[in-house]
Amino acid sequence: MLRKKIKIYFFDLIMHRLSNAHSTYIPSLTEIKKYSVLLVLWILLLFFITFYPTVRVLVIGHRSYLTTYELFFSLLPDIFILLFGIAAVFLSETNPLKLIKQKKIKLEIADIILIFYILIYIALGLIHLAYPIAFFHAIRITFLPLVFYVIFRFLSEKETKFLLMILMWWLFGLSFLASGLYLFSHEIFLKIYELLDIPTWEYIIPRLSFLIWSPVVFGSCMALGLFLSQLFIKKTLLRFLIAVVFSISLVLTMSRGAILSTLLTLIFVFIVSKDFRFSSLAYLATFLFIFFSLSFILTKSTDLAFWTFQSTEKVIQGTSEESRDISYSQIIHDVHHAICKQKDTTFFPPEKLVLGSGLGTAGHVGMKYSQKFDFPFYPATLDGYYLKIFIETGLIGLFIFLLIMGSLFMWYLIQFIKRKQPMLLLPTLLLFYTLIQNAVSNAMDFYFYSYVFWAILASFKIQSYE
């Protein structure tokens, strides 16, 4: 009898800890009506940036623009983002313009760090301005998403939570639809890929990507949804079901960077936050259970699960036969020759070791313009943000980037430990996740993901503007 009471007590304690973290937020009908215009604009924006890649493939295809009309169509996301930013400024209940006039806006250390980040990287890019169009394209991809940082920085806490809750449910809808089609209507799923001429990448199983059409980007979006549900969903059963759906989608993408970064982030949250310790453990257990269960269902073995870890180990050791590993080896070889000042370096002359070859010469922008301007291109910079930074801005640029992002992360972490606010935990864990993911992908350049990444980094509310 006593043993039964003890079991019930501990079960109730765990359920209480899982379901009553003070971060949970459910918008009232009054708030929904109050923010209705902002809500409609946010949903339109999410709808647009979700379906735009598919529409672009149908209208233009996979190639770059060739006509003025196609250029305008390619710039539609930028136009839509700027319009949303302008509208949000005027619709926000805090009214940032009025705050500026009243001199009530206070810059936090995070704001100052990001201002330095922008100025330093533009300066480093101007040092090697050999290809202006590639430079401006790189600036657009890297810094245009910071519009979302500015918008969310001065929204009220309720507005911020409201929009992030909508984002979570939007991602959940995509996850539910994508994983459902993959598991229960696989023929329809493959027909969609065939219709849009989207390659079906495979790592043992066909990789899931949906509407955004990149399994790596889709995997990071699913990880983001998982983190948002941990902070915003109150009811234990609902939180568990949502975690299951996000976990299924994340595993089906077979994005090793997203999967391993998610596991490490959940462990990180378990360590730094008492309030979310139980939920982190529950999410970790749920994710691993889903991972091994899908492995058994889809491959009749544990090959799927263990391949993720074994293949990652081979890439780190340099024994993988993947094309990215060969490209990594080429960079190491060329850097070694540059350091030794040997003249037979194919791609990387010694003079570019310190300051790089300029913004727009690596990553997706570099791939686009390398043939047009006939400059050397490293394919590995498509699968590693730090490599991209190094090629573009050299050792100095890479050092400054790591210093800036490390300082930003420490500031968020210190503020969270000091204030215990969940809205400070969210940017802390997302920055932790992204800095890990950057090692094997260009996470901070991802379409869709980069927008919400900067929005969430601005979601902290130390000074209230309400």
Order of alpha helices (4+ residues) and beta strands (2+ residues): alpha-alpha-alpha-alpha-alpha-alpha-alpha-alpha-alpha-alpha-alpha-alpha-alpha-alpha-alpha-alpha-alpha-alpha-alpha-alpha-alpha-alpha
